[in-house]
Amino acid sequence: MAAQPRRILVGFDGSDAAWRALDSALELVGYGSTLTVLALSSEARALPAALLDDVRDRVHRRGVTAAYLRRLGDPLEGLLETARQVDAQLIVVGRDETPTRDVPRSVGEALVRLASCDVLVVR
């Protein structure tokens, strides 16, 4: 079976889980595929430019061309809206390894239920 080109969206918030998700997305990018990296942050805390430079460097070292977008606000809403805008066929996000009882559902779990495309949640 030959690999098919895909439009892949990866959510990145600077966490260890986000780096794992980025690496997994880079493994999935094949010939003709497109990668969009969505830098997500809350209204109160924007991701540092140096961190985004590190993301670009990692993607470039893998020989992958990517589009980079930034979005402030709710991560779930941002991922769903961006997935629609770029017509993503796959959304890749990381899952934090430290579960909390205060958060009833993770972004990844909600994406699995709500996204109109495939979702990969990386441990």
PLY file of the C-alpha trace (Angstrom):
ply
format ascii 1.0
element vertex 123
property float x
property float y
property float z
element edge 122
property int vertex1
property int vertex2
end_header
0.00 0.00 0.00
1.47 3.37 -1.02
1.42 6.32 1.35
-1.05 9.02 0.44
-0.29 12.74 0.72
-2.05 14.26 3.70
-2.76 17.69 5.09
-1.49 17.44 8.67
-2.12 19.98 11.42
-0.07 19.77 14.62
-0.97 21.72 17.75
2.04 23.13 19.59
1.97 24.82 22.99
5.59 24.43 24.07
4.99 21.46 26.40
6.96 18.20 26.31
3.83 16.53 24.91
3.71 19.12 22.10
7.32 18.34 21.13
6.43 14.63 20.97
3.41 15.47 18.81
5.59 17.55 16.48
8.08 14.69 16.12
5.26 12.24 15.38
3.77 14.58 12.77
7.18 14.91 11.13
7.39 11.12 10.92
4.03 11.03 9.13
4.80 13.69 6.51
5.31 12.01 3.17
5.82 13.12 -0.40
3.17 15.66 -1.35
1.95 16.10 2.22
1.59 19.47 3.85
2.30 20.29 7.49
0.80 23.19 9.37
2.12 23.97 12.85
-0.37 25.84 14.99
1.28 27.61 17.94
-1.39 27.77 20.62
-1.31 29.97 23.68
-3.69 31.56 26.12
-4.55 35.23 25.97
-2.36 35.78 29.03
0.75 33.90 27.88
2.01 34.05 24.30
4.68 31.56 23.28
8.16 33.10 23.14
9.54 33.78 19.67
12.70 31.80 20.50
10.60 28.71 21.15
8.93 29.04 17.76
12.36 29.45 16.18
13.32 26.11 17.76
10.22 24.54 16.19
11.15 25.92 12.77
14.72 24.64 13.17
13.53 21.13 14.08
11.14 21.02 11.12
13.81 22.37 8.76
16.41 19.81 9.95
13.95 17.08 8.97
13.74 18.52 5.45
10.06 19.36 5.80
8.38 22.53 4.62
5.64 23.77 6.92
3.24 26.64 7.36
3.27 28.30 10.79
0.24 29.89 12.39
-0.27 31.47 15.82
-3.50 31.57 17.72
-4.43 32.99 21.10
-7.34 31.66 23.11
-8.99 28.31 23.67
-6.84 25.49 22.23
-9.77 23.27 21.27
-11.57 26.02 19.39
-8.30 27.09 17.76
-7.49 23.59 16.55
-11.00 22.91 15.23
-11.21 26.24 13.40
-7.71 25.95 11.92
-8.38 22.36 10.85
-11.39 23.63 8.89
-9.41 26.50 7.40
-6.55 24.32 6.14
-8.84 21.38 5.30
-6.74 19.12 7.54
-7.02 15.38 7.12
-5.17 14.68 10.36
-4.73 16.63 13.59
-1.78 15.63 15.81
-1.64 16.73 19.46
0.28 15.65 22.53
-1.22 14.35 25.74
0.14 15.57 29.02
1.37 12.68 31.14
0.14 14.26 34.37
-3.63 13.82 34.54
-5.59 16.12 36.78
-9.05 15.69 38.24
-9.81 19.37 37.71
-9.81 18.99 33.92
-12.70 16.68 32.99
-11.68 16.22 29.36
-8.41 16.83 27.59
-8.11 18.72 24.33
-7.12 15.48 22.61
-10.15 13.63 23.93
-12.46 16.44 22.85
-10.83 16.55 19.40
-11.47 12.84 18.94
-15.16 13.48 19.55
-15.55 16.76 17.65
-13.07 16.92 14.76
-14.27 16.13 11.26
-10.93 14.45 10.43
-8.66 11.86 11.97
-6.94 12.74 15.24
-3.68 11.33 16.62
-3.10 11.90 20.34
0.56 11.22 21.17
1.62 10.12 24.65
0 1
1 2
2 3
3 4
4 5
5 6
6 7
7 8
8 9
9 10
10 11
11 12
12 13
13 14
14 15
15 16
16 17
17 18
18 19
19 20
20 21
21 22
22 23
23 24
24 25
25 26
26 27
27 28
28 29
29 30
30 31
31 32
32 33
33 34
34 35
35 36
36 37
37 38
38 39
39 40
40 41
41 42
42 43
43 44
44 45
45 46
46 47
47 48
48 49
49 50
50 51
51 52
52 53
53 54
54 55
55 56
56 57
57 58
58 59
59 60
60 61
61 62
62 63
63 64
64 65
65 66
66 67
67 68
68 69
69 70
70 71
71 72
72 73
73 74
74 75
75 76
76 77
77 78
78 79
79 80
80 81
81 82
82 83
83 84
84 85
85 86
86 87
87 88
88 89
89 90
90 91
91 92
92 93
93 94
94 95
95 96
96 97
97 98
98 99
99 100
100 101
101 102
102 103
103 104
104 105
105 106
106 107
107 108
108 109
109 110
110 111
111 112
112 113
113 114
114 115
115 116
116 117
117 118
118 119
119 120
120 121
121 122
